[in-house]
Amino acid sequence: MERQSLPNATVSLVLGIFSILTCICYGILGLPLGITALILGNKAIKLNNAHPEDYTGVGNATAGKILGIVGIVLNLTFLLFIIWIVSKIGWDNLQNPEEAQQRMQEIFGQ
């Protein structure tokens, strides 16, 4: 019997890559992509562990799972940084560019 490619292994890899690339989008785009990559990678790895002689491409699933985790961490870090900045500057000060710049200089000591 011919070995098949693991279902969703390549999709997991692609979503993991995109979750890292989109972490600069305030964590909104990359976070769901990273979570989806992690879930699909886990499913593909479990399927391969149950029937290792039937499938190929477990490397793509493993890489997708790892990239999904990295993407989740990066996106959460960036999202928390944005929330911290907004809490320090204040939402009203963000509407005024001069005031926002002054507050940023106070926070970062420049």
Backbone hydrogen bonds, N-H to C=O, Kabsch-Sander energy under -0.5 kcal/mol:
donor,donor_aa,acceptor,acceptor_aa,energy
4,Q,54,D,-2.6
6,L,56,T,-2.4
9,A,6,L,-1.3
12,S,8,N,-2.1
13,L,9,A,-1.8
14,V,10,T,-2.5
15,L,11,V,-2.7
16,G,12,S,-2.1
17,I,13,L,-2.1
18,F,14,V,-2.5
19,S,15,L,-2.1
20,I,16,G,-1.3
21,L,17,I,-2.2
22,T,18,F,-2.1
23,C,20,I,-1.2
25,C,22,T,-1.8
28,I,25,C,-1.5
29,L,25,C,-0.7
30,G,22,T,-0.7
31,L,27,G,-1.1
33,L,29,L,-1.2
34,G,30,G,-2.6
35,I,31,L,-2.3
36,T,32,P,-2.4
37,A,33,L,-2.4
38,L,34,G,-2.2
39,I,35,I,-2.3
40,L,36,T,-2.8
41,G,37,A,-2.3
42,N,38,L,-2.3
43,K,39,I,-2.3
44,A,40,L,-2.3
45,I,41,G,-2.3
46,K,42,N,-2.5
47,L,43,K,-2.2
48,N,44,A,-2.2
49,N,45,I,-2.5
50,A,46,K,-1.8
51,H,47,L,-1.8
54,D,51,H,-1.3
55,Y,51,H,-0.6
56,T,4,Q,-2.5
61,A,57,G,-1.3
62,T,58,V,-2.4
63,A,59,G,-2.7
64,G,60,N,-2.5
65,K,61,A,-2.2
66,I,62,T,-2.4
67,L,63,A,-2.9
68,G,64,G,-2.1
69,I,65,K,-2.0
70,V,66,I,-2.5
71,G,67,L,-2.8
72,I,68,G,-2.3
73,V,69,I,-2.4
74,L,70,V,-2.7
75,N,71,G,-2.6
76,L,72,I,-2.6
77,T,73,V,-2.4
78,F,74,L,-2.6
79,L,75,N,-2.6
80,L,76,L,-2.7
81,F,77,T,-2.1
82,I,78,F,-2.3
83,I,79,L,-2.2
84,W,80,L,-2.4
85,I,81,F,-2.6
86,V,82,I,-2.4
87,S,83,I,-2.2
88,K,84,W,-2.1
89,I,85,I,-2.8
90,G,86,V,-2.4
94,L,90,G,-1.1
95,Q,91,W,-0.7
95,Q,92,D,-0.8
96,N,93,N,-0.7
100,A,93,N,-0.6
100,A,96,N,-2.5
101,Q,97,P,-2.3
102,Q,98,E,-2.1
103,R,99,E,-2.4
104,M,100,A,-2.2
105,Q,101,Q,-2.1
106,E,102,Q,-1.9
107,I,103,R,-2.3
108,F,104,M,-2.6
109,G,105,Q,-0.7
110,Q,105,Q,-1.7
